[in-house]
Amino acid sequence: MREEWQSSVAFTYRKGLYNKHQLDVRFADFRLHDTVASYTSEYLPDAGTRAAYFTLSYRFLRDLRDLKPYPLKGYFLEAEVTKHGLGVLSEEKLDVFFITLGARCYRNVVGRFFTAGMIRLRVLPYGTPPYFHQRAFGFGPYVRGYEYYVIDGQNFVLGKVNFKYQLLKPTTIKFKFIPLEKFNTLHLALYVGTFVDVGYVEDRTSAFTDYNKLGDAWLGGAGIGFDVVTYYDMVGRIEYSVNRMMEHGLFIHFGAPF
């Protein structure tokens, strides 16, 4: 129903330990089955079934976290500008420009108590992109408690706060009955805590508003979680959350919450 080919070249410049600059040039060739196009004229530019275009993006990162897979102290800043459609090809009909900003902060409050917070926003300064460039929550960023939902839109803001207690400090456990050292060592740390997430997606597209019930509304989720940090900095999370619609559930995630 949908076919997409992409190729890209990326350049990275890193001066010192903490700052990184990334420049990405990408070409995409997007083809849509005419059955999908018959349902909506706004999926691709000019109600077409094909879009070929170039994308240019620049991203700046400042990273002072103590441990990237599961940070407890430090902060992280990001800024990105992305332009879809550079006018290189005569058939390029896309003109989409996004600005994304984000900040994360991690602190050791006292003893084994830790807190963390983040905010991330994306802004579309002008126009309304075709549907396939309107991904907001559910394709990466999300409000915990809304894992089962995809919420499309152009602009969004997302905030998260965690408060946790270190049940088990980073510990190395040896299983002496296993003779191979590579397999008889287990690194383990355990955390338990609470969290609150808030997010908002703005949807300017009147054609899809009736089907996007969670757009243009504040979303909220809260709950408790249990985190396991183990070998090779692998992170597993078990979270029980409830959202603003009073839906609740138990969710399993891999990787730090942010």
C-alpha positions in Angstrom: 0.0 0.0 0.0 3.0 2.3 0.6 6.5 2.1 -0.6 9.4 4.4 0.5 13.0 4.4 -0.6 15.5 6.6 1.2 19.3 7.3 0.9 21.2 9.7 3.0 24.7 11.2 3.8 25.5 12.4 7.3 28.3 14.6 8.5 29.2 14.8 12.2 31.5 17.3 13.8 32.5 16.8 17.5 34.8 19.3 19.2 35.6 18.2 22.7 33.6 15.8 24.7 30.2 17.4 25.1 29.1 19.2 21.9 28.1 17.5 18.7 27.0 18.9 15.3 25.2 16.8 12.8 24.3 17.6 9.2 22.1 15.2 7.2 21.2 15.3 3.5 18.5 12.8 2.6 16.6 11.8 -0.6 13.3 10.0 -0.4 11.1 8.5 -3.1 7.6 7.9 -1.7 4.9 5.9 -3.7 1.3 5.4 -2.5 -1.2 2.9 -3.8 -4.1 4.6 -5.6 -6.6 2.8 -3.3 -5.3 4.8 -0.3 -5.2 8.0 -2.4 -8.9 7.5 -3.3 -9.8 7.8 0.4 -8.1 11.1 1.0 -6.5 13.8 -1.2 -4.2 15.1 1.6 -1.9 12.1 2.1 0.6 13.4 -0.4 1.1 16.8 -2.0 -1.4 17.8 -4.7 -3.4 14.5 -4.2 -0.7 12.6 -5.9 0.5 9.0 -5.5 4.2 9.8 -5.6 6.5 12.2 -3.9 10.3 12.5 -4.5 12.1 15.1 -2.5 15.3 16.1 -0.7 15.6 16.8 3.0 18.2 18.8 4.8 18.5 18.8 8.6 21.0 20.2 11.2 21.1 19.0 14.8 23.1 20.4 17.7 23.6 18.3 20.9 25.2 19.2 24.2 25.5 16.1 26.4 26.8 16.2 30.0 25.0 13.1 31.3 27.0 10.7 33.6 25.7 7.6 31.8 23.9 7.8 28.5 21.9 4.5 28.7 20.5 5.4 32.2 21.6 8.8 33.5 21.3 9.9 37.1 23.2 13.2 37.0 23.8 15.9 34.4 21.8 17.4 31.5 21.2 17.1 27.8 20.3 19.8 25.3 19.2 19.4 21.7 18.1 21.7 18.8 17.2 20.6 15.3 15.9 22.3 12.2 14.6 20.1 9.3 13.5 21.2 5.8 11.7 18.7 3.6 11.7 19.8 0.0 14.7 21.8 -1.2 13.5 22.6 -4.7 16.3 20.6 -6.3 14.0 18.5 -8.4 11.4 19.9 -10.8 8.7 17.6 -9.4 9.4 18.5 -5.8 6.0 19.7 -4.4 6.9 19.6 -0.7 7.7 22.6 1.5 7.8 21.6 5.1 10.0 23.1 7.8 10.2 21.9 11.4 12.0 23.2 14.5 12.6 20.8 17.4 14.0 21.8 20.8 14.6 19.6 23.9 16.2 19.7 27.3 16.7 17.0 30.0 18.0 17.3 33.5 19.0 14.6 36.0 19.8 15.2 39.7 20.7 13.3 42.9 18.4 14.8 45.4 19.8 13.2 48.5 21.3 9.8 49.3 19.5 7.2 47.0 16.8 9.6 45.9 17.0 10.8 42.3 14.8 13.1 40.1 14.7 13.8 36.4 12.7 16.0 34.1 12.5 16.8 30.4 10.7 19.0 27.9 10.5 18.6 24.2 8.7 20.6 21.6 8.3 20.7 17.8 7.1 23.8 15.9 5.9 24.1 12.3 6.3 27.8 11.6 4.1 27.9 8.5 1.7 25.9 6.4 0.2 22.5 6.8 2.2 19.5 5.6 0.7 16.5 3.9 -0.5 13.7 6.1 2.6 11.5 6.0 4.7 14.3 7.6 2.3 14.8 10.5 3.7 12.3 12.9 3.6 13.5 16.5 3.0 11.1 19.5 3.2 7.4 19.0 6.1 7.2 16.6 8.8 8.0 19.2 7.7 10.6 21.7 4.7 9.6 23.7 2.8 10.3 27.0 3.0 7.3 29.3 -0.5 5.8 29.6 -1.1 6.4 25.9 1.1 3.6 24.5 -1.8 2.2 22.4 -2.5 5.5 20.7 -1.1 7.4 17.6 -1.8 11.1 17.8 -1.1 13.0 14.6 -0.4 16.7 14.3 2.0 19.4 13.4 3.1 21.1 16.6 3.6 19.3 20.0 5.0 19.8 23.5 5.9 17.0 25.8 7.0 17.1 29.5 8.0 14.3 31.8 9.0 14.2 35.5 10.4 11.1 37.3 11.2 10.6 41.0 12.8 7.4 42.0 14.6 5.5 44.8 17.7 3.3 44.3 16.7 -0.1 45.7 20.0 -1.7 44.8 23.2 0.2 44.0 25.2 -0.9 40.9 26.4 -4.3 42.0 28.5 -7.1 40.4 27.3 -10.6 41.1 29.6 -13.6 40.4 28.2 -17.0 39.6 31.2 -19.1 40.5 29.7 -22.4 39.2 30.1 -21.0 35.7 33.7 -21.4 34.6 33.7 -18.7 31.8 34.2 -15.2 33.1 32.3 -13.7 30.2 29.2 -15.5 31.3 29.5 -15.7 35.1 29.3 -12.0 35.9 26.0 -10.0 36.2 25.9 -6.2 36.7 22.7 -5.1 38.3 21.0 -2.0 39.7 17.3 -1.6 40.7 15.1 1.5 41.0 11.5 2.1 42.0 9.7 5.4 41.5 6.8 7.5 40.3 6.3 9.6 37.2 4.0 12.2 35.6 3.8 13.0 31.9 2.0 15.8 30.2 1.6 16.5 26.4 -0.3 18.4 23.8 -0.6 18.0 20.0 -1.9 20.7 17.8 -3.8 19.5 14.7 -4.6 22.1 12.1 -5.8 19.6 9.5 -9.6 19.8 9.4 -9.8 16.8 7.2 -8.6 14.5 10.0 -9.8 16.3 13.1 -12.9 14.1 13.4 -10.7 11.0 13.6 -8.0 12.5 15.8 -9.9 12.7 19.0 -6.8 13.2 21.2 -5.4 16.1 19.2 -5.9 19.7 20.4 -6.3 18.5 24.0 -4.0 18.2 27.0 -3.0 14.7 27.7 -1.8 13.4 31.1 -0.4 10.2 32.5 0.9 9.1 35.8 2.0 6.0 37.6 4.7 3.9 39.3 7.6 2.1 37.8 10.3 -0.5 38.4 13.6 -0.2 36.5 16.3 -2.8 36.0 19.7 -1.8 34.7 21.9 -4.8 33.9 24.7 -6.2 31.7 25.9 -4.0 28.8 23.8 -1.1 30.1 20.6 -2.8 29.1 17.5 -1.2 30.8 14.1 -2.8 31.4 11.1 -1.0 32.8 7.8 -2.3 34.2 5.3 0.6 34.6 1.7 0.8 35.8 0.1 3.9 34.5 -3.3 5.6 34.2 -4.1 8.3 31.7 -6.5 11.2 31.7 -9.3 9.0 30.3 -8.9 6.8 33.4 -7.5 4.0 31.3 -4.9 2.0 33.1 -2.5 -0.8 32.3 0.8 -2.5 32.9 3.5 -1.7 30.3 6.9 -3.1 29.6 9.6 -0.9 28.0 13.2 -1.3 27.1 15.5 1.7 27.5 15.5 4.7 29.9 12.2 6.7 30.0 14.1 9.7 28.4 
